Amino acid sequence: MMVTIALGIAYTVPLIFLFIVRKFDLFHTGKFYFIVVTLLWGAIAYLIAARINPALIDAGWVSRDQVIRFVAPILEELLKALILIYLVQRADFNYVVDGAIYGFGAGIGFAMFENHEYVLGHINVAFAIAIARVFSTNLVHATGSGVIGTALATRRADPTWKSWVLILLGYAFSMAFHIGFNNMVSAGVFLVFAIVFGFIGLGLIWYAIKRGLNLQKIMFVQSLTDINRTTKNEVKALTSIEKIDELLRPFESQFGRKKKELVKDMLSKQAELGIKTSLLDSASNENQKRDIEKIISDLQSDIGLIRGQIGSYCMMFVRMVYMDPEVKVFDSLTARIAESSTGQKGGGLWDRTSDKIKTAKSEEEQS
């Protein structure tokens, strides 16, 4: 019975961690079937590593202690990352958050299969082994491949030499993080320190995802505002995606939950549309560019169909809900005048007019 419970913990808790991390994908652009693929690959990577590591020891190239402390962490991070290299090159891959989540999935898949072997190999202390591993070793595995996935994903949006440096740093950090953990555990530290180490890794993945979300918002705002029928207020809603349920509460109370879910689906597809548009210029070849253009075309069609399901009146309400109450006519006039003054004869007159409008706006707000 205790072994069964231990195996349940060894499989369930890592999947719960993956579920929690996936919730950070606020734009819902990650593909569920890719997560399943990464989990399966993680298990395959474990089986490969479980054959290579003993073979190196049997060949006399390294000692068992050297494998545990140095060789295994390096080999395992390389193997787990192979699926990420493939996924990042696909046209339907989106952005940094996807890379972090897929990487986390590969690490969890590896850790779950490794948990199975450890629990069955230590039946007398199976429960303690399961608890210790899911809150320490498993998170270290997930962190390592998650960081590599983040670095590889950055390459898609930034094809310059700087992204190659970031990839090298990502691999180096993941291996060093894993080596540090294995050496710490081999030295016989208290379990609590191993668990703290694991949660530090989880915090790093959270930070990487949070930063990726913020950077992506900046990248696709311009892309979406250039796309026909995507309004400025819809873009504003996407950049405030963390508060989307709060933003849509008035809409839901008037039109129901079904319409609200359609709006959320539309916004997710608009986010993916913006991401894909921003990736066009960094496509590695013409085939990839054509594939991305096909996805963009399909997304535009899907968005049009969803808008039809939502209805014209509801769409009007949606756009009004997103309207920031602080937006006034003066903002629009000032922007237009500033734009007109650039490089045009009489620009000084327009600039002075703009200043007067700003002054009038300030006096209005004070009154």
PyMOL commands that set and color helices and strands:
alter all, ss='L'
color gray80, all
select helices_A, chain A and resi 2-22+32-58+64-89+96-121+123-134+137-157+161-186+191-225+232-239+241-247+249-255+257-282+286-310+312-321+329-341+347-366
alter helices_A, ss='H'
color red, helices_A
deselect
rebuild
show_as cartoon
